[in-house]
Amino acid sequence: MSSQPDLAETTQAQPFDVKALHSYLSEKIDGITAPLDLTQFTAGQSNPTFKITSGDTSFVLRKKPSGDLLPSAHAVDREYRVMAALQDTNVPVPKMLHLCDDPSIIGTDFYVMEMVEGDVFQDPSLPSLTVPERRAFYDSFIRALAALHSVVPEDVGLGSFGRAAGFISRQVSRWSKQYKATETEHIDAMEQLIKWLPENLPDENETAIVHGDFRPGNVIADSKTQEIKALLDWELCTLGHPLADIGYVCALFHADVLPTGRLKGLDHTALGIPTEQEFLDLYCKYAGRERIEDHLFFVAFSLFRSAAIIQGVYKRGLDGNAASEKALKLGHLARLRAETAWNVVTENL
């Protein structure tokens, strides 16, 4: 069984002039000839994403959402820049075709990339796959992350993509502020984390290109081999500590409630899915590391950041600016993520 990305007809929540888009793109991208047919991917809550079909050729358009946005949020130009920079590396990314920073075309900045065919699995337990397929998926998944962290930013023109020094400290401060800017209720666990995290920062002695949202739902896998063909959704990418990505993935092993599934409490051996320690060991093998220390701090931080992001999506839903109507169903998840993060702290650190 495959799990193709969900598509829906374009909605009035994201209106723009398709004829104007066609006129613009026909001068920028080879293959844009016939009138455009647009459908919107319903998965994801951040930057609205569309499949563009022109004749027999398909592309993907990703844009900022409409309405008032938080500073530095929804930076589609950064997504475009990092994927363009990684084109000739071992990191699987779609081919970038065009970046438009003129909001007069469709109302916001956007970019267009190639359409990569394959499967997207939102549930990390991969219920539709066989045991060998799950092993193949996670082996390629971990290998792709190690490949990303092995890229030297300066070698691909990303030396100035972010300030590596003080990365975790800045991230804690940023997401604390963004959470406060979109707060809709008091969450005690978030208040505890906002106080605890800056007081317990790990040493920051590593720098890598950090994806920021590395999870099974953000990769496209080959339908036959389960090899990862493309990493998606680079909105949160920056330069920073590679363990931030590790902590983000490993949060799946600690969370009881996730909207798309979990890795906690499963029979990993029977399913062909790595345990948390096996995940860390396999990453070390592909990344050439001897060991990983203090990854649980990054798990707690990642759950905290996730709570802040979800809170922002929920607030945009209340304001009518979310990419999907599903945003209004996320209100309780910010609290659950925060409480899970605080449990990781109190039980392990």
DOVEXNU-469416 format. One record per residue (C-alpha): residue number from 0; z, y negated, x. Coordinates in nm, 3 decimals, padded with zeros to 5 digits. Layout:
N
<rec num="NUM" c3="Z" c2="Y" c1="X"/>
...
//
This chain:
349
<rec num="0" c3="00.000" c2="00.000" c1="00.000"/>
<rec num="1" c3="-00.079" c2="-00.348" c1="00.124"/>
<rec num="2" c3="00.101" c2="-00.670" c1="00.057"/>
<rec num="3" c3="-00.153" c2="-00.951" c1="00.045"/>
<rec num="4" c3="-00.032" c2="-01.311" c1="00.023"/>
<rec num="5" c3="00.012" c2="-01.421" c1="-00.337"/>
<rec num="6" c3="-00.242" c2="-01.672" c1="-00.466"/>
<rec num="7" c3="-00.234" c2="-01.887" c1="-00.775"/>
<rec num="8" c3="-00.459" c2="-02.148" c1="-00.929"/>
<rec num="9" c3="-00.397" c2="-02.498" c1="-00.798"/>
<rec num="10" c3="-00.136" c2="-02.672" c1="-01.009"/>
<rec num="11" c3="-00.087" c2="-03.028" c1="-01.125"/>
<rec num="12" c3="00.221" c2="-03.044" c1="-00.902"/>
<rec num="13" c3="-00.015" c2="-03.073" c1="-00.603"/>
<rec num="14" c3="-00.325" c2="-03.262" c1="-00.732"/>
<rec num="15" c3="-00.591" c2="-03.396" c1="-00.502"/>
<rec num="16" c3="-00.961" c2="-03.474" c1="-00.514"/>
<rec num="17" c3="-01.148" c2="-03.155" c1="-00.420"/>
<rec num="18" c3="-01.483" c2="-03.334" c1="-00.415"/>
<rec num="19" c3="-01.349" c2="-03.587" c1="-00.165"/>
<rec num="20" c3="-01.211" c2="-03.301" c1="00.044"/>
<rec num="21" c3="-01.549" c2="-03.125" c1="00.039"/>
<rec num="22" c3="-01.732" c2="-03.443" c1="00.140"/>
<rec num="23" c3="-01.490" c2="-03.495" c1="00.429"/>
<rec num="24" c3="-01.478" c2="-03.135" c1="00.558"/>
<rec num="25" c3="-01.853" c2="-03.080" c1="00.538"/>
<rec num="26" c3="-01.885" c2="-03.330" c1="00.823"/>
<rec num="27" c3="-01.602" c2="-03.181" c1="01.029"/>
<rec num="28" c3="-01.626" c2="-02.801" c1="01.002"/>
<rec num="29" c3="-01.924" c2="-02.570" c1="01.033"/>
<rec num="30" c3="-01.952" c2="-02.338" c1="00.735"/>
<rec num="31" c3="-01.840" c2="-02.590" c1="00.472"/>
<rec num="32" c3="-02.158" c2="-02.610" c1="00.265"/>
<rec num="33" c3="-02.118" c2="-02.501" c1="-00.096"/>
<rec num="34" c3="-01.866" c2="-02.664" c1="-00.332"/>
<rec num="35" c3="-01.509" c2="-02.571" c1="-00.254"/>
<rec num="36" c3="-01.303" c2="-02.324" c1="-00.455"/>
<rec num="37" c3="-00.928" c2="-02.374" c1="-00.404"/>
<rec num="38" c3="-00.636" c2="-02.145" c1="-00.477"/>
<rec num="39" c3="-00.278" c2="-02.204" c1="-00.366"/>
<rec num="40" c3="-00.057" c2="-01.956" c1="-00.186"/>
<rec num="41" c3="00.262" c2="-01.928" c1="-00.390"/>
<rec num="42" c3="00.475" c2="-01.785" c1="-00.108"/>
<rec num="43" c3="00.671" c2="-02.041" c1="00.091"/>
<rec num="44" c3="00.853" c2="-02.355" c1="-00.015"/>
<rec num="45" c3="00.773" c2="-02.610" c1="00.254"/>
<rec num="46" c3="00.416" c2="-02.724" c1="00.320"/>
<rec num="47" c3="00.169" c2="-02.645" c1="00.037"/>
<rec num="48" c3="-00.095" c2="-02.402" c1="00.162"/>
<rec num="49" c3="-00.436" c2="-02.332" c1="00.007"/>
<rec num="50" c3="-00.720" c2="-02.087" c1="00.048"/>
<rec num="51" c3="-01.053" c2="-02.272" c1="00.062"/>
<rec num="52" c3="-01.367" c2="-02.077" c1="-00.019"/>
<rec num="53" c3="-01.709" c2="-02.228" c1="00.051"/>
<rec num="54" c3="-01.985" c2="-01.982" c1="-00.024"/>
<rec num="55" c3="-01.902" c2="-01.663" c1="00.166"/>
<rec num="56" c3="-01.663" c2="-01.830" c1="00.408"/>
<rec num="57" c3="-01.288" c2="-01.878" c1="00.363"/>
<rec num="58" c3="-01.048" c2="-02.114" c1="00.538"/>
<rec num="59" c3="-00.683" c2="-02.211" c1="00.500"/>
<rec num="60" c3="-00.566" c2="-02.569" c1="00.437"/>
<rec num="61" c3="-00.204" c2="-02.666" c1="00.494"/>
<rec num="62" c3="-00.074" c2="-03.009" c1="00.394"/>
<rec num="63" c3="00.241" c2="-03.212" c1="00.367"/>
<rec num="64" c3="00.401" c2="-03.210" c1="00.022"/>
<rec num="65" c3="00.370" c2="-03.518" c1="-00.192"/>
<rec num="66" c3="00.653" c2="-03.763" c1="-00.254"/>
<rec num="67" c3="00.928" c2="-03.907" c1="-00.036"/>
<rec num="68" c3="01.005" c2="-03.686" c1="00.265"/>
<rec num="69" c3="01.289" c2="-03.671" c1="00.516"/>
<rec num="70" c3="01.211" c2="-03.820" c1="00.858"/>
<rec num="71" c3="01.038" c2="-03.568" c1="01.092"/>
<rec num="72" c3="01.007" c2="-03.308" c1="00.814"/>
<rec num="73" c3="00.680" c2="-03.130" c1="00.724"/>
<rec num="74" c3="00.509" c2="-03.223" c1="01.050"/>
<rec num="75" c3="00.175" c2="-03.051" c1="01.000"/>
<rec num="76" c3="00.040" c2="-03.226" c1="01.308"/>
<rec num="77" c3="00.297" c2="-03.042" c1="01.522"/>
<rec num="78" c3="00.199" c2="-02.711" c1="01.364"/>
<rec num="79" c3="-00.162" c2="-02.778" c1="01.449"/>
<rec num="80" c3="-00.087" c2="-02.888" c1="01.803"/>
<rec num="81" c3="00.119" c2="-02.584" c1="01.899"/>
<rec num="82" c3="-00.121" c2="-02.327" c1="01.751"/>
<rec num="83" c3="-00.416" c2="-02.500" c1="01.918"/>
<rec num="84" c3="-00.229" c2="-02.489" c1="02.248"/>
<rec num="85" c3="-00.157" c2="-02.116" c1="02.216"/>
<rec num="86" c3="-00.518" c2="-02.014" c1="02.137"/>
<rec num="87" c3="-00.586" c2="-01.860" c1="02.480"/>
<rec num="88" c3="-00.247" c2="-01.693" c1="02.534"/>
<rec num="89" c3="-00.114" c2="-01.351" c1="02.431"/>
<rec num="90" c3="00.051" c2="-01.510" c1="02.128"/>
<rec num="91" c3="-00.144" c2="-01.420" c1="01.810"/>
<rec num="92" c3="-00.232" c2="-01.739" c1="01.622"/>
<rec num="93" c3="-00.513" c2="-01.840" c1="01.384"/>
<rec num="94" c3="-00.796" c2="-02.054" c1="01.520"/>
<rec num="95" c3="-00.741" c2="-02.422" c1="01.449"/>
<rec num="96" c3="-01.045" c2="-02.601" c1="01.302"/>
<rec num="97" c3="-00.949" c2="-02.959" c1="01.212"/>
<rec num="98" c3="-00.649" c2="-03.192" c1="01.180"/>
<rec num="99" c3="-00.669" c2="-03.489" c1="00.943"/>
<rec num="100" c3="-00.413" c2="-03.768" c1="00.973"/>
<rec num="101" c3="-00.582" c2="-03.987" c1="00.714"/>
<rec num="102" c3="-00.382" c2="-03.962" c1="00.389"/>
<rec num="103" c3="-00.660" c2="-04.129" c1="00.192"/>
<rec num="104" c3="-00.857" c2="-03.801" c1="00.178"/>
<rec num="105" c3="-00.615" c2="-03.586" c1="-00.026"/>
<rec num="106" c3="-00.300" c2="-03.799" c1="-00.029"/>
<rec num="107" c3="-00.124" c2="-03.652" c1="00.276"/>
<rec num="108" c3="-00.198" c2="-03.533" c1="00.630"/>
<rec num="109" c3="-00.341" c2="-03.181" c1="00.648"/>
<rec num="110" c3="-00.511" c2="-02.932" c1="00.876"/>
<rec num="111" c3="-00.760" c2="-02.649" c1="00.833"/>
<rec num="112" c3="-00.754" c2="-02.316" c1="01.018"/>
<rec num="113" c3="-00.938" c2="-01.989" c1="01.006"/>
<rec num="114" c3="-00.848" c2="-01.737" c1="00.736"/>
<rec num="115" c3="-00.690" c2="-01.430" c1="00.897"/>
<rec num="116" c3="-00.717" c2="-01.120" c1="00.680"/>
<rec num="117" c3="-00.427" c2="-00.876" c1="00.674"/>
<rec num="118" c3="-00.093" c2="-00.800" c1="00.516"/>
<rec num="119" c3="00.213" c2="-01.023" c1="00.478"/>
<rec num="120" c3="00.545" c2="-00.853" c1="00.411"/>
<rec num="121" c3="00.815" c2="-01.077" c1="00.268"/>
<rec num="122" c3="01.073" c2="-00.795" c1="00.253"/>
<rec num="123" c3="01.183" c2="-00.715" c1="00.612"/>
<rec num="124" c3="01.261" c2="-00.355" c1="00.513"/>
<rec num="125" c3="00.885" c2="-00.303" c1="00.462"/>
<rec num="126" c3="00.924" c2="-00.073" c1="00.159"/>
<rec num="127" c3="00.549" c2="-00.020" c1="00.114"/>
<rec num="128" c3="00.501" c2="00.121" c1="00.467"/>
<rec num="129" c3="00.557" c2="00.466" c1="00.612"/>
<rec num="130" c3="00.810" c2="00.534" c1="00.889"/>
<rec num="131" c3="00.547" c2="00.529" c1="01.169"/>
<rec num="132" c3="00.397" c2="00.211" c1="01.023"/>
<rec num="133" c3="00.735" c2="00.038" c1="01.022"/>
<rec num="134" c3="00.791" c2="00.136" c1="01.386"/>
<rec num="135" c3="00.447" c2="00.002" c1="01.477"/>
<rec num="136" c3="00.507" c2="-00.323" c1="01.288"/>
<rec num="137" c3="00.841" c2="-00.400" c1="01.450"/>
<rec num="138" c3="00.720" c2="-00.304" c1="01.795"/>
<rec num="139" c3="00.433" c2="-00.552" c1="01.764"/>
<rec num="140" c3="00.658" c2="-00.808" c1="01.593"/>
<rec num="141" c3="00.909" c2="-00.806" c1="01.879"/>
<rec num="142" c3="00.633" c2="-00.802" c1="02.139"/>
<rec num="143" c3="00.480" c2="-01.113" c1="01.982"/>
<rec num="144" c3="00.812" c2="-01.298" c1="02.003"/>
<rec num="145" c3="00.855" c2="-01.199" c1="02.368"/>
<rec num="146" c3="00.500" c2="-01.317" c1="02.438"/>
<rec num="147" c3="00.576" c2="-01.655" c1="02.284"/>
<rec num="148" c3="00.891" c2="-01.701" c1="02.489"/>
<rec num="149" c3="00.701" c2="-01.601" c1="02.805"/>
<rec num="150" c3="00.453" c2="-01.890" c1="02.774"/>
<rec num="151" c3="00.531" c2="-02.174" c1="03.014"/>
<rec num="152" c3="00.508" c2="-02.491" c1="02.800"/>
<rec num="153" c3="00.355" c2="-02.700" c1="03.077"/>
<rec num="154" c3="00.078" c2="-02.442" c1="03.129"/>
<rec num="155" c3="-00.055" c2="-02.495" c1="02.775"/>
<rec num="156" c3="-00.003" c2="-02.870" c1="02.746"/>
<rec num="157" c3="00.328" c2="-02.849" c1="02.559"/>
<rec num="158" c3="00.558" c2="-02.981" c1="02.830"/>
<rec num="159" c3="00.633" c2="-03.284" c1="02.613"/>
<rec num="160" c3="00.654" c2="-03.094" c1="02.284"/>
<rec num="161" c3="01.031" c2="-03.134" c1="02.268"/>
<rec num="162" c3="01.339" c2="-03.226" c1="02.470"/>
<rec num="163" c3="01.473" c2="-02.897" c1="02.600"/>
<rec num="164" c3="01.800" c2="-03.041" c1="02.734"/>
<rec num="165" c3="02.071" c2="-03.039" c1="02.469"/>
<rec num="166" c3="01.853" c2="-02.847" c1="02.223"/>
<rec num="167" c3="02.130" c2="-02.670" c1="02.033"/>
<rec num="168" c3="02.348" c2="-02.979" c1="02.022"/>
<rec num="169" c3="02.063" c2="-03.184" c1="01.875"/>
<rec num="170" c3="01.975" c2="-02.909" c1="01.629"/>
<rec num="171" c3="02.332" c2="-02.887" c1="01.501"/>
<rec num="172" c3="02.339" c2="-03.265" c1="01.460"/>
<rec num="173" c3="01.996" c2="-03.278" c1="01.295"/>
<rec num="174" c3="02.064" c2="-03.011" c1="01.036"/>
<rec num="175" c3="02.411" c2="-03.146" c1="00.964"/>
<rec num="176" c3="02.256" c2="-03.484" c1="00.886"/>
<rec num="177" c3="01.970" c2="-03.337" c1="00.682"/>
<rec num="178" c3="02.214" c2="-03.124" c1="00.484"/>
<rec num="179" c3="02.426" c2="-03.430" c1="00.407"/>
<rec num="180" c3="02.113" c2="-03.622" c1="00.305"/>
<rec num="181" c3="02.029" c2="-03.358" c1="00.042"/>
<rec num="182" c3="02.379" c2="-03.240" c1="-00.055"/>
<rec num="183" c3="02.420" c2="-03.167" c1="-00.427"/>
<rec num="184" c3="02.765" c2="-03.003" c1="-00.423"/>
<rec num="185" c3="03.059" c2="-02.949" c1="-00.189"/>
<rec num="186" c3="03.029" c2="-02.626" c1="00.014"/>
<rec num="187" c3="03.344" c2="-02.562" c1="00.215"/>
<rec num="188" c3="03.174" c2="-02.317" c1="00.455"/>
<rec num="189" c3="02.917" c2="-02.583" c1="00.547"/>
<rec num="190" c3="03.192" c2="-02.833" c1="00.620"/>
<rec num="191" c3="03.364" c2="-02.575" c1="00.843"/>
<rec num="192" c3="03.040" c2="-02.503" c1="01.028"/>
<rec num="193" c3="02.956" c2="-02.871" c1="01.073"/>
<rec num="194" c3="03.291" c2="-02.903" c1="01.252"/>
<rec num="195" c3="03.295" c2="-02.570" c1="01.442"/>
<rec num="196" c3="02.940" c2="-02.550" c1="01.580"/>
<rec num="197" c3="02.941" c2="-02.865" c1="01.799"/>
<rec num="198" c3="03.283" c2="-02.764" c1="01.936"/>
<rec num="199" c3="03.159" c2="-02.420" c1="02.050"/>
<rec num="200" c3="02.812" c2="-02.480" c1="02.192"/>
<rec num="201" c3="02.686" c2="-02.218" c1="02.445"/>
<rec num="202" c3="02.552" c2="-02.306" c1="02.787"/>
<rec num="203" c3="02.189" c2="-02.417" c1="02.762"/>
<rec num="204" c3="02.017" c2="-02.288" c1="03.073"/>
<rec num="205" c3="01.688" c2="-02.160" c1="02.928"/>
<rec num="206" c3="01.381" c2="-02.329" c1="02.784"/>
<rec num="207" c3="01.096" c2="-02.172" c1="02.589"/>
<rec num="208" c3="00.861" c2="-02.247" c1="02.303"/>
<rec num="209" c3="01.080" c2="-02.172" c1="02.000"/>
<rec num="210" c3="00.901" c2="-02.079" c1="01.678"/>
<rec num="211" c3="01.190" c2="-02.178" c1="01.452"/>
<rec num="212" c3="01.103" c2="-01.954" c1="01.153"/>
<rec num="213" c3="01.016" c2="-01.621" c1="01.311"/>
<rec num="214" c3="01.043" c2="-01.348" c1="01.045"/>
<rec num="215" c3="00.827" c2="-01.073" c1="00.891"/>
<rec num="216" c3="00.717" c2="-01.303" c1="00.608"/>
<rec num="217" c3="00.557" c2="-01.542" c1="00.857"/>
<rec num="218" c3="00.324" c2="-01.296" c1="01.028"/>
<rec num="219" c3="-00.003" c2="-01.133" c1="00.927"/>
<rec num="220" c3="-00.031" c2="-00.766" c1="01.019"/>
<rec num="221" c3="-00.341" c2="-00.553" c1="01.051"/>
<rec num="222" c3="-00.368" c2="-00.342" c1="00.736"/>
<rec num="223" c3="-00.438" c2="-00.023" c1="00.934"/>
<rec num="224" c3="-00.248" c2="-00.050" c1="01.262"/>
<rec num="225" c3="00.031" c2="-00.297" c1="01.164"/>
<rec num="226" c3="-00.045" c2="-00.490" c1="01.484"/>
<rec num="227" c3="00.048" c2="-00.856" c1="01.439"/>
<rec num="228" c3="-00.272" c2="-01.059" c1="01.407"/>
<rec num="229" c3="-00.126" c2="-01.406" c1="01.350"/>
<rec num="230" c3="00.205" c2="-01.591" c1="01.356"/>
<rec num="231" c3="00.228" c2="-01.854" c1="01.081"/>
<rec num="232" c3="00.442" c2="-02.150" c1="00.970"/>
<rec num="233" c3="00.512" c2="-02.339" c1="01.293"/>
<rec num="234" c3="00.665" c2="-02.643" c1="01.123"/>
<rec num="235" c3="01.000" c2="-02.600" c1="01.301"/>
<rec num="236" c3="00.852" c2="-02.514" c1="01.642"/>
<rec num="237" c3="00.981" c2="-02.704" c1="01.943"/>
<rec num="238" c3="01.103" c2="-02.655" c1="02.299"/>
<rec num="239" c3="01.449" c2="-02.506" c1="02.316"/>
<rec num="240" c3="01.663" c2="-02.202" c1="02.377"/>
<rec num="241" c3="01.477" c2="-01.874" c1="02.309"/>
<rec num="242" c3="01.791" c2="-01.717" c1="02.166"/>
<rec num="243" c3="01.754" c2="-01.952" c1="01.869"/>
<rec num="244" c3="01.463" c2="-01.733" c1="01.754"/>
<rec num="245" c3="01.661" c2="-01.417" c1="01.834"/>
<rec num="246" c3="01.957" c2="-01.538" c1="01.630"/>
<rec num="247" c3="01.727" c2="-01.625" c1="01.343"/>
<rec num="248" c3="01.579" c2="-01.275" c1="01.325"/>
<rec num="249" c3="01.912" c2="-01.103" c1="01.382"/>
<rec num="250" c3="02.060" c2="-01.294" c1="01.087"/>
<rec num="251" c3="01.873" c2="-01.037" c1="00.876"/>
<rec num="252" c3="02.122" c2="-00.777" c1="01.001"/>
<rec num="253" c3="02.421" c2="-00.983" c1="00.880"/>
<rec num="254" c3="02.324" c2="-01.133" c1="00.545"/>
<rec num="255" c3="02.420" c2="-00.947" c1="00.227"/>
<rec num="256" c3="02.199" c2="-01.159" c1="00.002"/>
<rec num="257" c3="01.849" c2="-01.274" c1="00.093"/>
<rec num="258" c3="01.572" c2="-01.373" c1="-00.148"/>
<rec num="259" c3="01.322" c2="-01.127" c1="-00.003"/>
<rec num="260" c3="01.536" c2="-00.837" c1="00.121"/>
<rec num="261" c3="01.764" c2="-00.759" c1="00.412"/>
<rec num="262" c3="01.816" c2="-00.535" c1="00.713"/>
<rec num="263" c3="02.192" c2="-00.503" c1="00.670"/>
<rec num="264" c3="02.330" c2="-00.171" c1="00.548"/>
<rec num="265" c3="02.004" c2="00.025" c1="00.578"/>
<rec num="266" c3="01.955" c2="00.369" c1="00.730"/>
<rec num="267" c3="01.752" c2="00.225" c1="01.015"/>
<rec num="268" c3="01.676" c2="00.556" c1="01.185"/>
<rec num="269" c3="01.547" c2="00.716" c1="00.865"/>
<rec num="270" c3="01.335" c2="00.411" c1="00.784"/>
<rec num="271" c3="01.191" c2="00.361" c1="01.131"/>
<rec num="272" c3="01.338" c2="00.010" c1="01.156"/>
<rec num="273" c3="01.530" c2="-00.094" c1="01.469"/>
<rec num="274" c3="01.902" c2="-00.161" c1="01.452"/>
<rec num="275" c3="02.021" c2="-00.500" c1="01.574"/>
<rec num="276" c3="02.100" c2="-00.361" c1="01.921"/>
<rec num="277" c3="01.769" c2="-00.177" c1="01.936"/>
<rec num="278" c3="01.595" c2="-00.501" c1="01.842"/>
<rec num="279" c3="01.771" c2="-00.682" c1="02.127"/>
<rec num="280" c3="01.696" c2="-00.402" c1="02.374"/>
<rec num="281" c3="01.327" c2="-00.392" c1="02.282"/>
<rec num="282" c3="01.301" c2="-00.768" c1="02.313"/>
<rec num="283" c3="01.461" c2="-00.752" c1="02.658"/>
<rec num="284" c3="01.209" c2="-00.486" c1="02.758"/>
<rec num="285" c3="00.909" c2="-00.696" c1="02.658"/>
<rec num="286" c3="01.054" c2="-01.028" c1="02.776"/>
<rec num="287" c3="01.171" c2="-00.890" c1="03.112"/>
<rec num="288" c3="01.538" c2="-00.973" c1="03.050"/>
<rec num="289" c3="01.833" c2="-00.766" c1="03.166"/>
<rec num="290" c3="02.054" c2="-00.844" c1="02.867"/>
<rec num="291" c3="02.134" c2="-01.095" c1="02.595"/>
<rec num="292" c3="02.473" c2="-01.260" c1="02.565"/>
<rec num="293" c3="02.625" c2="-01.478" c1="02.292"/>
<rec num="294" c3="02.350" c2="-01.404" c1="02.042"/>
<rec num="295" c3="02.604" c2="-01.410" c1="01.755"/>
<rec num="296" c3="02.654" c2="-01.785" c1="01.801"/>
<rec num="297" c3="02.280" c2="-01.821" c1="01.741"/>
<rec num="298" c3="02.306" c2="-01.594" c1="01.436"/>
<rec num="299" c3="02.572" c2="-01.823" c1="01.288"/>
<rec num="300" c3="02.372" c2="-02.133" c1="01.379"/>
<rec num="301" c3="02.055" c2="-01.988" c1="01.224"/>
<rec num="302" c3="02.229" c2="-01.910" c1="00.897"/>
<rec num="303" c3="02.377" c2="-02.261" c1="00.898"/>
<rec num="304" c3="02.033" c2="-02.414" c1="00.958"/>
<rec num="305" c3="01.886" c2="-02.192" c1="00.687"/>
<rec num="306" c3="02.148" c2="-02.317" c1="00.443"/>
<rec num="307" c3="02.055" c2="-02.676" c1="00.527"/>
<rec num="308" c3="01.683" c2="-02.606" c1="00.483"/>
<rec num="309" c3="01.736" c2="-02.430" c1="00.151"/>
<rec num="310" c3="01.950" c2="-02.720" c1="00.034"/>
<rec num="311" c3="01.663" c2="-02.956" c1="00.117"/>
<rec num="312" c3="01.410" c2="-02.741" c1="-00.070"/>
<rec num="313" c3="01.641" c2="-02.724" c1="-00.372"/>
<rec num="314" c3="01.688" c2="-03.102" c1="-00.368"/>
<rec num="315" c3="01.309" c2="-03.153" c1="-00.355"/>
<rec num="316" c3="01.284" c2="-02.921" c1="-00.654"/>
<rec num="317" c3="01.532" c2="-03.134" c1="-00.845"/>
<rec num="318" c3="01.330" c2="-03.442" c1="-00.748"/>
<rec num="319" c3="01.002" c2="-03.277" c1="-00.853"/>
<rec num="320" c3="00.849" c2="-03.273" c1="-00.502"/>
<rec num="321" c3="00.872" c2="-02.904" c1="-00.406"/>
<rec num="322" c3="00.569" c2="-02.695" c1="-00.311"/>
<rec num="323" c3="00.666" c2="-02.434" c1="-00.572"/>
<rec num="324" c3="00.863" c2="-02.423" c1="-00.896"/>
<rec num="325" c3="01.067" c2="-02.144" c1="-00.732"/>
<rec num="326" c3="01.258" c2="-02.418" c1="-00.547"/>
<rec num="327" c3="01.478" c2="-02.479" c1="-00.851"/>
<rec num="328" c3="01.604" c2="-02.121" c1="-00.831"/>
<rec num="329" c3="01.743" c2="-02.165" c1="-00.479"/>
<rec num="330" c3="02.051" c2="-02.374" c1="-00.555"/>
<rec num="331" c3="02.302" c2="-02.092" c1="-00.502"/>
<rec num="332" c3="02.145" c2="-01.965" c1="-00.178"/>
<rec num="333" c3="02.260" c2="-02.255" c1="00.038"/>
<rec num="334" c3="02.620" c2="-02.164" c1="-00.039"/>
<rec num="335" c3="02.559" c2="-01.793" c1="00.025"/>
<rec num="336" c3="02.392" c2="-01.859" c1="00.362"/>
<rec num="337" c3="02.671" c2="-02.093" c1="00.467"/>
<rec num="338" c3="02.940" c2="-01.845" c1="00.370"/>
<rec num="339" c3="02.762" c2="-01.567" c1="00.559"/>
<rec num="340" c3="02.742" c2="-01.789" c1="00.868"/>
<rec num="341" c3="03.111" c2="-01.872" c1="00.850"/>
<rec num="342" c3="03.191" c2="-01.500" c1="00.813"/>
<rec num="343" c3="02.998" c2="-01.429" c1="01.134"/>
<rec num="344" c3="03.213" c2="-01.691" c1="01.309"/>
<rec num="345" c3="03.549" c2="-01.578" c1="01.175"/>
<rec num="346" c3="03.482" c2="-01.205" c1="01.218"/>
<rec num="347" c3="03.300" c2="-01.199" c1="01.554"/>
<rec num="348" c3="03.351" c2="-01.521" c1="01.751"/>
//
